[in-house]
Amino acid sequence: MKIYSGLDLAIGVAAFFWGAVQVARGGVGLGVLTMAIGIALAYIGVRGGRLALLLFGHGVVIVGCYLAAWGLALPPLERPGAADILGRPLFWGLFAVGGGVCAIFHALCSSISGRRERPPA
């Protein structure tokens, strides 16, 4: 079996195990979500393909919008530090939206879709 992308596979396996640790510690909702993202990334790493990447990108955009809305609903901190900002759902929501849009554009790229010539501008 040929591995399509070793990096995607490694990140997917790491995310799956991190989600399993979260579930074991009692964070069932976030842990299951992390495990699902890990499975999707591992699938993309092993199998590859444009449709899988498109579906993954759209799913990440949806999750990112949910996290961003949740982060906007939280009360602001008086003097946030770097760890406070990185731990808030608004940061990870915006990060996920950007990553999802990147995955969607990458799925539509000519290097993934099999076209070798440049499309007309």
N, C-alpha and C positions, 0 to 999 in steps of 0.2 A: 504494500500500500504506500503510495507516494503522499508525503505531507505537503500540502499546498503552501502553508506559511507557518514556520516553526515559532515565530514570535507570537502570532495570534494563538497558537496552541498552548504555548507556555503561559501566556497571560490568562487564557481561559481556564486552564487547570488550576493556576494560583487563585483566581477569583472563585472558582468552585470550592476549593478547600477553605478559603477565607469565609465564604458563606456558610460552610458546614460548621466552622468554629463559631460563627455568630449564632447559628441555630442552637448549638450545644450550650452557649452561654445564655440563652433565653430570648434572643432577638429574632423571633421567628419571621416576622414580616420582612425586615431588611435582609436577613440571612437568606431567605428563599429567593428574593429578588436578585441578590448577589450570585447565588448558585445558578439561577436561570441565565443571567448574563454570562457567567462563566461557561455554561454549557453551549450557549450560542456562539461565543468566541472560539471555543474549542472546535465546534462543528465547522465554522468558517476556516479555521486553521487546517483542519484535516481535509475537508471536502472542497472548500473554496466556492466560487460561483457568484454570479452577479445577483441572482434573486435573493440568496441568503444574506448578502451584504446590504441589499436594499431593505429587506425586512428588518434586519438588525438596526440599521440606521434610523428607520422610522420608529422602531420601538424605543430606541435611546432618546430620540427627540421627545416622544410622549412622556417618558419617565423624567426627562430633564425639565419639561414644562411643569409637571406635577411638583417636582422638587423646588423649582423657582417660585411657584405660587405658594407653596408651603413656607419657603423662606421669607417671602414678602409678608406673610401673615404673622410671623413671629415678631415679638417686640424687639426694638433695636437695643443694642448694648451701649452702655455709657462710654466706656473707653475700651474698644475691642483691640486685642492684640492679634498677632499673626495667626496664632493657633485658634483663636476664637473665630476669625474669618474663615480659615480653612476647614473648620468643623461645622460650619453652618450650611443648611441645605440650599440656600440661595447661591452660594459659590459653586457647589457641585451641580446644581441645576443648570446654571449658565455654562459650566464646563461640559456637561452632558449634551446640551443642545448643540454646542459647537462641534463636539465629537460626532454626534448623529448626522449633522449636516455634512461634515467631512466624509463620513462613511457613505452617505447617499451620493455625493459628488464623485467619490472614488469608484463607486459601483457603475456610474455612468461614464467613467473615463475610458478612453480608447484602449488603454493597456489591459483593462479587465474585460471589456465587451468583445475583444477579438479583432477589432478594427485596427489596422496598422496605419492607415492614412489619416491625415488631419481632416476633421470636418470643416466645411466652408464657414467662414466668419460671418 
